[in-house]
Amino acid sequence: MKVYFLSIIIFLGLQFFGQNIKSLKAHEDTLINLINKTRSETDFKKAFILNNDFEAHLRKVLRYDEAFNFPFDSLSKLISTVKSPDNSFRIFNWNIEKPKQEQFYCCLIMKYDNKKEEFITLKLIDKSASAFDPEYLSYSINNWYGALYYSIIPIKNASGTIYTLLGWDGNNQFSNKKIIESMEFQKKDNVKFGLPIFKSEESKTKRRVIFQYNKNSYMSLKYAKDRKKELIIFDHLSPKSPQLEGMKDWYVTDLSFDAFKLENGKWKYLKDIDANTLKPYKDRPYNSP
């Protein structure tokens, strides 16, 4: 008899799971329509209102536990839905364009709360437009340096886990940015951005690293790992000409690579890396573009 009732429970659970998956597929179509409608609106104020509709519907979708592992294959082509490698959280992250090609970023974090024994949703509020000297400041859930994240790197330490995020920012009509962010979950469902874990080229300790480069150029920023080391490898940026030194809107790649190497829970800057072997070049001459 116990086996019979257990079979019924399993059957009903699978049926309920299947219904939720069907619902998520339908919701995904709705979300795609809403985000496309938002981005096709040329008036930013109207686009912002439409964006609120998209966010409200996404919040409804994230009430489904199954949303944490649902692939969202089509939606993922339009927004970021990246999940942390340790399955601790999932980011739903997108942007809408403001005048002069500046960007406004939105982000919902889906995370399991062990105390509440349920998934919760945390909203990040983009305040990057008013940020001053952001590489050296900490931010919070209500004061976030917005970006579009595409990679998450967990770093375990004695007190927990710090996450390194790789992101993109459309910045303005002249330049883009690539960002290396640091993030940590704290008590009361709070999130801290900007941990002092980046040892820069100038031997300064930064809380995040921001690269700015010309809109017509390209910059690679990727995580790489082998048996002995973990690296974040990126294109070295230089001004198009000596007269443009310090004017970041006109920086471009020069076909060389630098990196940050993980050492004792922090990222240490390394200059002139072979992107194939993950090893530094020795005594290689610098070539200006």
C-alpha positions in Angstrom: 0.0 0.0 0.0 2.9 2.4 0.9 4.5 1.7 -2.5 1.1 2.4 -4.2 0.8 5.8 -2.5 4.4 6.7 -3.1 3.9 5.9 -6.8 0.9 8.3 -6.9 2.9 11.0 -5.3 5.8 10.6 -7.7 3.3 10.6 -10.7 1.6 13.7 -9.5 4.9 15.4 -8.9 6.1 14.6 -12.4 2.8 15.8 -13.8 3.1 19.1 -11.9 6.7 19.5 -13.0 5.7 18.9 -16.7 2.9 21.5 -16.5 5.4 24.1 -15.0 7.8 23.4 -17.8 5.1 24.0 -20.4 4.1 27.2 -18.6 7.8 28.4 -18.7 7.9 27.8 -22.4 4.8 29.9 -22.9 6.2 32.6 -20.6 9.5 32.7 -22.5 7.6 33.6 -25.7 5.8 36.4 -23.8 9.1 37.7 -22.4 10.7 37.7 -25.9 7.8 39.8 -27.2 8.0 42.2 -24.3 11.8 42.8 -24.5 11.6 43.2 -28.3 8.8 45.8 -27.9 10.9 47.6 -25.3 14.0 47.8 -27.4 12.1 48.9 -30.6 10.7 51.9 -28.8 12.9 55.0 -29.7 11.5 57.2 -26.9 13.5 56.2 -23.8 10.7 57.3 -21.3 8.2 55.0 -23.1 10.8 52.3 -23.4 11.4 52.5 -19.6 7.7 52.0 -19.0 7.7 49.0 -21.3 10.7 47.7 -19.6 8.8 47.7 -16.3 6.3 45.4 -17.9 9.0 43.1 -19.0 10.6 43.0 -15.5 7.2 42.5 -13.8 6.5 39.5 -16.0 10.0 38.1 -15.5 9.5 38.3 -11.7 6.3 36.1 -12.2 8.4 33.6 -14.1 11.1 33.5 -11.4 8.4 32.3 -8.9 8.7 28.9 -10.6 11.4 26.8 -8.9 12.0 25.2 -12.3 13.1 28.6 -13.7 16.5 28.2 -12.0 17.5 25.3 -14.4 15.2 26.1 -17.3 17.5 26.8 -20.4 15.6 29.8 -21.8 17.4 29.1 -25.0 15.6 31.8 -27.1 15.5 34.5 -24.4 19.2 33.9 -23.7 19.9 35.3 -27.1 18.4 38.7 -26.0 19.4 38.9 -22.4 22.0 37.3 -20.1 20.7 34.3 -18.1 24.1 33.1 -16.8 24.2 30.7 -13.8 27.1 30.5 -11.3 29.2 27.3 -11.8 28.5 26.4 -8.1 24.7 26.6 -8.7 24.4 29.2 -6.0 22.5 31.8 -8.1 21.4 32.8 -11.5 21.5 36.2 -13.1 18.8 37.6 -15.4 20.5 40.7 -16.8 19.6 43.0 -19.7 20.0 46.6 -21.0 18.0 49.2 -22.7 19.6 52.0 -24.7 19.3 55.7 -23.7 20.1 58.7 -25.9 23.6 59.0 -27.3 23.9 55.2 -27.1 24.3 55.2 -23.3 22.9 52.2 -21.6 20.6 51.5 -18.6 21.1 48.1 -17.0 18.7 45.9 -15.1 19.4 42.7 -13.2 17.4 40.2 -11.2 19.3 37.5 -9.2 17.5 34.3 -8.5 18.9 32.6 -5.4 17.9 29.8 -3.0 17.4 31.0 0.5 18.2 28.2 2.9 16.4 29.8 5.9 13.2 30.5 4.0 13.6 27.2 2.1 12.6 28.8 -1.2 14.0 30.7 -4.1 14.1 34.5 -3.7 14.6 37.3 -6.3 17.0 40.2 -5.7 16.8 43.3 -7.8 19.9 45.4 -8.6 19.4 49.2 -9.2 21.8 50.7 -11.7 23.5 53.9 -10.4 26.5 53.8 -12.8 25.5 57.1 -14.4 26.4 59.0 -11.2 29.5 56.8 -10.3 32.7 58.7 -9.4 36.0 56.8 -9.4 34.2 53.5 -9.5 37.3 51.3 -9.6 37.9 52.1 -5.9 34.3 52.1 -4.5 32.0 49.5 -3.0 28.4 49.3 -4.2 25.3 47.6 -2.9 22.1 46.1 -4.2 20.5 49.6 -4.3 23.6 51.3 -5.7 25.0 49.0 -8.5 27.6 49.8 -11.2 25.5 48.3 -14.0 26.9 46.0 -16.7 25.8 43.1 -18.8 27.5 40.0 -17.3 28.5 37.0 -19.3 30.8 35.0 -17.0 30.9 34.1 -13.3 34.0 32.9 -11.5 33.6 31.6 -7.9 36.6 32.1 -5.5 36.3 30.1 -2.3 37.9 31.4 0.9 37.7 30.8 4.7 34.7 33.0 5.1 32.7 31.9 2.1 32.7 32.6 -1.6 33.6 35.8 -3.6 32.4 35.9 -7.2 34.3 37.5 -10.0 32.0 38.7 -12.8 33.0 39.6 -16.4 30.8 42.1 -18.1 30.2 44.5 -21.0 29.0 48.1 -21.0 28.0 49.9 -24.2 29.0 53.2 -22.4 28.3 55.8 -25.2 28.5 56.6 -28.9 32.3 56.7 -28.9 33.4 53.8 -26.7 32.5 50.5 -25.0 33.7 49.1 -21.7 34.7 45.7 -20.3 34.4 45.2 -16.6 35.8 42.8 -14.0 33.5 43.0 -11.0 33.7 41.3 -7.6 30.6 40.3 -5.6 29.7 38.7 -2.3 26.4 37.7 -0.7 25.9 39.0 2.8 23.2 38.7 5.5 19.6 39.8 5.1 19.6 39.1 1.3 22.1 41.8 0.6 24.8 41.8 -2.1 28.1 43.7 -1.9 29.9 44.7 -5.1 33.5 45.8 -5.0 35.8 43.7 -2.9 39.5 44.8 -2.8 40.9 41.8 -4.7 42.5 43.3 -7.8 46.2 44.1 -7.7 46.6 46.5 -10.7 49.5 47.3 -13.0 50.3 50.4 -10.9 50.4 48.1 -7.8 47.2 49.7 -6.5 44.4 47.5 -5.1 41.2 48.0 -7.0 37.7 46.9 -6.2 36.8 46.4 -9.9 38.7 46.8 -13.1 37.2 48.9 -16.0 38.6 48.9 -19.5 37.4 51.5 -22.0 38.0 51.3 -25.7 37.0 52.7 -29.0 33.6 51.7 -30.4 35.1 50.5 -33.7 37.7 48.3 -31.9 37.3 45.0 -30.1 38.4 43.8 -26.7 38.5 40.2 -25.5 38.1 39.5 -21.8 38.0 35.8 -20.9 38.6 33.4 -18.1 41.1 30.6 -18.6 42.2 27.8 -16.4 44.6 24.9 -16.5 45.9 22.5 -13.9 48.2 25.0 -12.2 46.6 28.4 -12.6 43.5 30.5 -13.2 43.7 33.6 -15.3 41.6 36.4 -16.7 43.1 37.2 -20.1 42.4 40.4 -21.9 43.6 42.5 -24.9 46.1 45.3 -24.1 44.7 48.7 -24.9 46.7 51.6 -26.3 45.8 55.0 -27.8 45.5 55.2 -31.6 48.3 57.8 -31.6 50.6 59.3 -28.9 48.6 62.5 -29.0 45.5 60.6 -27.8 47.2 59.3 -24.6 44.7 59.3 -21.7 41.7 59.8 -24.0 40.1 56.3 -23.4 37.4 56.8 -26.1 40.2 56.3 -28.6 42.0 53.3 -27.2 42.3 50.2 -29.3 43.8 46.7 -29.0 47.5 46.4 -30.0 47.5 42.6 -30.6 49.2 41.8 -27.2 47.6 40.4 -24.1 47.8 41.0 -20.3 46.2 39.0 -17.5 45.1 38.7 -13.9 46.3 35.6 -12.1 44.5 34.2 -9.1 46.8 34.0 -6.1 45.6 33.4 -2.5 42.1 34.6 -3.4 43.2 37.8 -5.2 43.9 38.7 -8.8 47.4 39.8 -9.5 48.2 41.7 -12.7 50.6 40.1 -15.2 51.9 41.9 -18.3 52.4 40.4 -21.8 50.8 36.9 -21.7 50.8 34.3 -24.4 47.1 33.7 -24.8 47.7 30.2 -26.1 50.2 28.8 -23.5 48.9 31.1 -20.7 52.6 31.9 -19.9 54.3 35.4 -19.8 56.6 36.4 -22.6 60.1 37.3 -21.6 61.9 40.4 -22.8 59.4 40.9 -25.6 59.6 44.4 -27.2 56.4 46.6 -27.0 54.8 47.4 -30.3 52.7 50.5 -30.6 49.7 50.1 -32.9 
